[in-house]
Amino acid sequence: MKEADAMLELVVAAVKPLTPTITSFVLRDARGGALPPFAPGAHLGVQVVQPNGRTGQRAYSLVAPHTGEDCYEIAVLREPQGAGGSAWMHGLAQGAVIATHPPRNDFALHKGSAPPLLIAGGIGITPLLCMARALAAEGLPFDFHYATRSEESTAYLHEVRALGGHVVHDGGDPSRGLALNAVLARPQPGRHLHVCGPRGMVQAVVDTARALGWPDDHVHCELFAGALEQTGDTAFEVRTLRSGKTLTVSPQQSLLDVLIAAGLDPLYDCRQGDCGVCAVDVVEGIPDHRDHNLSEREKAEGRTLCTCVSRAKTPHLVLDI
């Protein structure tokens, strides 16, 4: 469903374990050529092979800003309960060749007129470390906070501290983590918040920022587990054209989960809005797109919807499924 773009053929130049579950990969052009440039916040769409042999796509943020060197760096968290993409990545060795889409940026750095605020949780450090490194290279001020479960599980710990970042280990208890009311207090004109990490943490940061008066257009987030609930989310009705079912999706449910519960056996893969496997055609209604797969043109046309993360702007949708 993605607009055509030339795939990159990359070779794994280096593999480095960062924690017991996170590994970094340095990638170069397999033919020794130059790689497309990118801005902080960009990711690579990597083609992975799952245990069933099916090819899928995973989005991995670029960790180091583009400096003219012909290499990319990504870091991958191995997820035992995942669909197998991260396990496949962790099985790659130096010299392996992989296919990726060129860098794409759905989480751009907004510098603004006041120092940006960067907040990372767990593997969400990857795009924010890229932002922090880029800001530091330009001599621009910023505030940087990073929450993880433990020192052992903290990727890029020394790099974050060297950049002046504040690191908190909460042991898995959010009440021992970042003091969000203090971190987000007193929003300033021109100060942009960027947050990336697990859904619960990102939701807490966004909700706190809204409660403290941060303008919505100054709050930017990316997460690796589905879409955030948004203020004003309501239930909507879906009619499935081919199966003839009428279903209700509550504010707390994803459309994909409702389709699965109804026994429709829809296609899906990443559950994060990255791969496009779950995309279906929209016959009636206006989708509320929350994915990272469809192009801006496809989203504007409104003829396709990714069921894992997207919702509806109208009370009813009719889907060709």
TAFENDA-V251309 format. One record per backbone hydrogen bond with DSSP energy under -1.0 kcal/mol. CO is the residue of the C=O (numbers start at 1). NH is the residue of the N-H. If there is no record, write none. Layout:
co: <CO,CO>
nh: <NH,NH>
This chain:
co: <8,9,10,11,12,14,16,21,22,22,23,24,25,26,26,27,28,29,39,42,43,44,45,46,48,50,54,56,58,60,69,72,73,74,76,79,84,85,86,89,93,96,98,99,100,104,116,117,118,119,120,121,122,123,125,126,127,128,129,130,131,132,133,134,135,136,143,144,145,146,147,148,149,151,156,157,158,159,160,161,166,168,170,173,174,178,179,180,188,190,192,193,194,195,196,198,199,200,201,202,203,204,205,206,207,208,209,210,215,216,218,220,222,230,236,237,238,239,240,245,247,249,250,254,255,256,257,258,259,260,273,276,280,281,284,286,288,295,296,297,298,303,305,306,307,311,315,317,318,318,319,319>
nh: <100,30,98,28,95,26,24,78,18,19,76,16,74,13,14,72,11,32,42,62,104,60,101,58,56,53,50,48,46,44,71,27,63,25,23,82,88,89,90,92,96,12,10,47,8,43,143,194,145,196,147,124,125,126,129,130,131,132,133,134,135,136,137,138,140,139,118,166,120,168,122,170,171,154,160,161,162,163,165,164,146,148,173,176,177,180,183,184,191,114,117,220,119,222,121,202,203,204,205,206,207,208,209,210,211,212,214,213,218,219,193,195,197,233,249,317,247,319,244,240,238,236,253,258,259,260,261,262,264,263,292,279,305,320,318,313,311,299,300,301,302,282,280,310,256,288,237,239,283,284,241,321>
